[in-house]
Amino acid sequence: MSAPILVATDFSARADRALDRALLLGKERNCTVRVIHALDFIDAENADWNDLENRMAQTVGDAPCPIETAFPEGSPPRAIAEETRGPGVELLVIGPARYNSIGDYFLGTAVDYVLRDTDCPCLVVKKRARTPYGHIVAGTDFSAASAYAIIEAAKLFPDVPVHIVHAWQVPFQAFQHDRYVAEEIEADESERLVKFVDDLKSRAPNLKNTTHRLVRGGVHEALTSESQAHDNDPASTLVVVGSHGTSGFRQAALGSVTSELLRTLSSDILVVNTKKADS
């Protein structure tokens, strides 16, 4: 049996997407799914525990895999992050961020906090889970961090084919009128991409059949177009991005590209904490 999967729910219809995907993964991987509903201290003090247990049972329904449930207490984002530090938790599954108040724009949403404060990979589910993932699309800037994120994703989903994308642009393009400049940059970036992918294949056996593509343009646009091109159903495509660990500043912690993708991309997104890449 594989390591347990942790999924957080607030009993909303939006959270059902994450729960459905977690249960599907639990069935695929033959592992336990631990379903948690976090309560702040005031709610916990006044909770009707029989009602909470009933709501949890109704939410989980007839699960296709072993289930555990828990109601951790404290600030919900912090309580969820703390639960990921339990023994053997391999993956956290959560729903997309919701901007509940103007403060969210300055302090970051609950999802942002969880992503910053947990070491395990976090799967942010945006689409209803109909089928297993059919494709993984991962961006790279040729860094050790991006290599680490791709390898970790391949470990979690060893049977899903991986497609690696690198976006490139001509510096100061408005002032560059000679075509040979773009051709030289494209040739150099293409060579670097081939070397990067070959190195990944040598390090991870389940990346042997990895495909790759060089895309001229911005990172966000490249990942968006490639994720859409791989399948007509966004629910079957998983996009992999990296984060940079704990920080008091949202953009510094997640990276501006990661934050933008989480906000706008329609596919599910696996966020891998890449701070271990430097250790």
C-alpha positions as CSV (number, residue, x, y, z in Angstrom):
1,M,0.0,0.0,0.0
2,S,1.3,3.5,-0.9
3,A,1.8,6.3,1.6
4,P,-1.4,8.1,2.7
5,I,-2.9,11.1,0.9
6,L,-4.2,14.1,2.9
7,V,-7.2,16.1,1.6
8,A,-8.8,19.1,3.2
9,T,-12.5,20.0,2.9
10,D,-14.6,22.8,4.2
11,F,-17.8,20.9,3.1
12,S,-18.4,23.2,0.2
13,A,-19.2,22.1,-3.3
14,R,-15.9,23.7,-4.4
15,A,-14.0,21.4,-2.0
16,D,-15.7,18.3,-3.5
17,R,-13.4,18.5,-6.5
18,A,-10.4,18.0,-4.3
19,L,-12.1,15.2,-2.4
20,D,-13.1,13.4,-5.6
21,R,-9.5,13.6,-7.0
22,A,-8.1,12.4,-3.7
23,L,-10.5,9.4,-3.6
24,L,-9.6,8.6,-7.2
25,L,-5.9,8.7,-6.4
26,G,-6.5,6.6,-3.3
27,K,-8.2,3.9,-5.4
28,E,-5.4,4.0,-8.1
29,R,-2.6,3.9,-5.5
30,N,-4.3,1.5,-3.1
31,C,-3.7,3.9,-0.2
32,T,-5.5,5.5,2.7
33,V,-7.0,8.9,2.2
34,R,-7.1,11.1,5.3
35,V,-9.9,13.6,5.1
36,I,-9.6,16.6,7.4
37,H,-11.9,19.6,8.2
38,A,-10.0,22.2,10.2
39,L,-11.8,24.3,12.9
40,D,-10.6,27.5,14.4
41,F,-10.6,27.5,18.2
42,I,-13.9,29.3,18.6
43,D,-15.7,27.0,16.2
44,A,-14.2,23.9,17.9
45,E,-15.3,25.1,21.3
46,N,-18.9,25.5,20.1
47,A,-18.9,22.5,17.7
48,D,-21.7,19.9,17.6
49,W,-19.4,17.0,17.0
50,N,-22.2,14.6,16.1
51,D,-23.3,17.0,13.4
52,L,-19.7,17.3,12.1
53,E,-19.2,13.6,12.0
54,N,-22.5,13.3,10.0
55,R,-21.5,16.0,7.6
56,M,-18.1,14.3,7.1
57,A,-19.7,11.0,6.4
58,Q,-22.1,12.6,3.9
59,T,-19.3,14.4,2.2
60,V,-17.1,11.3,1.9
61,G,-19.9,9.1,0.8
62,D,-19.2,5.6,-0.4
63,A,-15.4,5.8,-0.7
64,P,-13.5,3.4,-3.0
65,C,-10.5,3.3,-0.7
66,P,-9.7,3.2,3.0
67,I,-10.6,6.5,4.8
68,E,-9.5,8.3,7.9
69,T,-11.1,11.5,9.2
70,A,-9.9,14.2,11.5
71,F,-10.9,17.7,12.8
72,P,-7.7,19.5,13.6
73,E,-8.1,22.7,15.6
74,G,-6.5,26.1,15.1
75,S,-6.2,28.5,12.3
76,P,-7.4,26.4,9.3
77,P,-4.4,27.1,7.0
78,R,-1.9,26.4,9.8
79,A,-3.8,23.3,11.0
80,I,-3.8,21.9,7.5
81,A,-0.1,22.6,7.1
82,E,0.6,21.0,10.4
83,E,-1.3,17.8,9.4
84,T,1.0,17.4,6.4
85,R,3.8,16.8,8.9
86,G,2.2,13.6,10.1
87,P,3.9,10.2,9.5
88,G,4.3,9.2,5.9
89,V,2.0,11.9,4.3
90,E,3.1,12.0,0.6
91,L,0.7,14.4,-0.9
92,L,-1.8,17.1,0.1
93,V,-4.8,17.7,-2.1
94,I,-6.6,21.0,-1.7
95,G,-9.2,23.1,-3.7
96,P,-8.3,26.4,-5.4
97,A,-7.9,29.6,-3.6
98,R,-10.9,31.8,-2.8
99,Y,-10.5,35.5,-2.4
100,N,-12.8,36.1,0.6
101,S,-11.9,39.6,1.5
102,I,-9.7,42.5,0.4
103,G,-7.2,41.3,3.0
104,D,-6.5,38.2,0.9
105,Y,-4.9,40.3,-1.8
106,F,-2.3,41.6,0.7
107,L,-1.8,38.7,3.0
108,G,-2.4,35.8,0.5
109,T,-5.2,33.3,0.6
110,A,-5.4,30.3,2.9
111,V,-4.1,28.2,0.0
112,D,-1.1,30.4,-0.4
113,Y,-0.3,29.9,3.3
114,V,-0.6,26.2,3.1
115,L,1.6,26.1,0.0
116,R,4.3,28.2,1.8
117,D,4.2,26.2,5.0
118,T,4.3,22.6,4.0
119,D,7.1,20.5,2.6
120,C,5.1,17.8,0.9
121,P,3.8,18.3,-2.7
122,C,0.4,20.0,-2.9
123,L,-2.1,19.1,-5.6
124,V,-4.4,22.1,-6.2
125,V,-7.6,20.6,-7.9
126,K,-9.6,22.9,-10.1
127,K,-11.5,20.4,-12.2
128,R,-13.9,17.6,-11.4
129,A,-12.0,14.3,-11.4
130,R,-13.5,12.2,-14.2
131,T,-10.5,10.1,-15.2
132,P,-6.9,9.5,-14.0
133,Y,-4.4,12.1,-15.2
134,G,-3.3,11.4,-18.8
135,H,-0.5,14.0,-19.2
136,I,1.9,16.0,-17.1
137,V,3.1,19.3,-18.4
138,A,6.1,20.8,-16.6
139,G,8.0,24.0,-17.3
140,T,11.8,24.3,-16.8
141,D,14.3,27.1,-16.6
142,F,17.1,24.5,-16.5
143,S,17.6,25.0,-12.7
144,A,18.2,22.3,-10.2
145,A,14.8,23.4,-8.6
146,S,12.9,22.7,-11.8
147,A,14.6,19.4,-12.3
148,Y,13.7,18.4,-8.7
149,A,10.0,19.4,-9.2
150,I,9.8,17.2,-12.4
151,I,11.5,14.2,-10.8
152,E,9.2,14.4,-7.7
153,A,6.1,14.7,-9.9
154,A,7.3,11.6,-11.9
155,K,7.7,9.7,-8.6
156,L,4.1,10.6,-7.5
157,F,2.7,9.7,-11.0
158,P,5.1,7.1,-12.4
159,D,2.7,5.9,-15.2
160,V,1.8,9.4,-16.5
161,P,3.8,10.6,-19.5
162,V,5.7,13.9,-18.9
163,H,6.1,16.7,-21.4
164,I,8.7,19.4,-20.6
165,V,8.4,22.9,-21.8
166,H,11.0,25.7,-21.9
167,A,10.0,29.2,-22.9
168,W,12.5,31.6,-24.4
169,Q,12.5,35.2,-25.5
170,V,14.9,37.6,-27.3
171,P,16.2,40.1,-24.7
172,F,15.3,43.7,-25.6
173,Q,13.3,42.3,-28.5
174,A,12.0,45.7,-29.4
175,F,15.5,46.8,-30.3
176,Q,16.6,43.5,-31.9
177,H,15.9,43.6,-35.6
178,D,18.4,41.1,-36.9
179,R,16.9,37.6,-37.4
180,Y,20.2,35.9,-36.7
181,V,20.0,37.0,-33.1
182,A,16.8,35.1,-32.5
183,E,18.2,32.1,-34.4
184,E,21.3,31.9,-32.3
185,I,19.3,32.2,-29.1
186,E,16.9,29.6,-30.2
187,A,19.7,27.2,-31.2
188,D,21.4,27.7,-27.8
189,E,18.2,27.2,-25.8
190,S,17.3,24.1,-27.8
191,E,20.7,22.6,-27.1
192,R,20.3,23.3,-23.4
193,L,16.8,21.8,-23.3
194,V,18.0,18.6,-24.9
195,K,20.9,18.3,-22.3
196,F,18.5,19.0,-19.5
197,V,16.0,16.3,-20.6
198,D,18.8,13.8,-21.2
199,D,20.1,14.4,-17.7
200,L,16.6,13.9,-16.2
201,K,16.2,10.6,-18.1
202,S,19.5,9.4,-16.7
203,R,18.5,10.2,-13.2
204,A,14.9,8.9,-13.2
205,P,14.0,5.7,-15.1
206,N,10.3,6.6,-15.4
207,L,11.2,9.7,-17.4
208,K,12.7,7.7,-20.3
209,N,9.8,8.5,-22.6
210,T,9.7,12.2,-21.7
211,T,8.9,14.6,-24.5
212,H,10.0,18.2,-24.7
213,R,9.3,21.4,-26.6
214,L,10.9,24.8,-27.0
215,V,8.3,27.6,-27.0
216,R,9.1,31.2,-27.9
217,G,7.2,33.5,-25.6
218,G,6.5,34.0,-21.9
219,V,6.5,31.1,-19.3
220,H,2.9,31.6,-18.4
221,E,1.7,31.6,-22.0
222,A,3.8,28.6,-22.9
223,L,2.6,26.4,-20.0
224,T,-1.0,27.5,-20.7
225,S,-0.9,26.7,-24.4
226,E,0.9,23.4,-23.9
227,S,-1.4,22.2,-21.2
228,Q,-4.4,22.9,-23.4
229,A,-2.8,21.3,-26.5
230,H,-2.2,18.0,-24.8
231,D,-5.8,17.1,-24.2
232,N,-9.2,18.5,-24.9
233,D,-10.2,17.7,-21.3
234,P,-8.3,20.0,-18.9
235,A,-9.2,17.6,-16.0
236,S,-6.8,15.0,-17.4
237,T,-3.8,17.3,-17.7
238,L,-1.6,18.0,-14.6
239,V,0.7,21.1,-14.7
240,V,3.8,20.9,-12.4
241,V,5.4,24.0,-10.9
242,G,7.8,24.7,-8.1
243,S,7.7,26.9,-5.0
244,H,10.6,28.2,-3.0
245,G,9.6,27.4,0.6
246,T,8.6,29.5,3.6
247,S,8.6,33.2,3.3
248,G,6.6,36.2,4.7
249,F,6.2,37.5,1.1
250,R,3.8,35.6,-1.2
251,Q,5.6,36.3,-4.4
252,A,9.0,35.5,-3.0
253,A,7.7,32.2,-1.6
254,L,5.7,30.9,-4.5
255,G,7.3,32.8,-7.4
256,S,5.3,35.2,-9.6
257,V,4.8,32.7,-12.4
258,T,3.6,30.0,-9.9
259,S,1.2,32.5,-8.3
260,E,-0.2,33.6,-11.7
261,L,-0.7,30.0,-12.9
262,L,-2.5,29.1,-9.7
263,R,-4.8,32.0,-10.2
264,T,-5.5,31.6,-13.9
265,L,-4.8,28.1,-15.2
266,S,-7.8,25.8,-15.7
267,S,-5.9,22.5,-15.2
268,D,-5.0,21.0,-11.9
269,I,-1.6,22.1,-10.6
270,L,1.0,20.2,-8.6
271,V,3.1,22.6,-6.5
272,V,6.4,21.0,-5.4
273,N,8.4,22.7,-2.7
274,T,11.9,22.9,-4.3
275,K,14.0,24.0,-1.3
276,K,15.3,20.4,-1.0
277,A,16.9,20.8,-4.4
278,D,19.6,22.9,-2.8
279,S,20.3,20.4,0.1
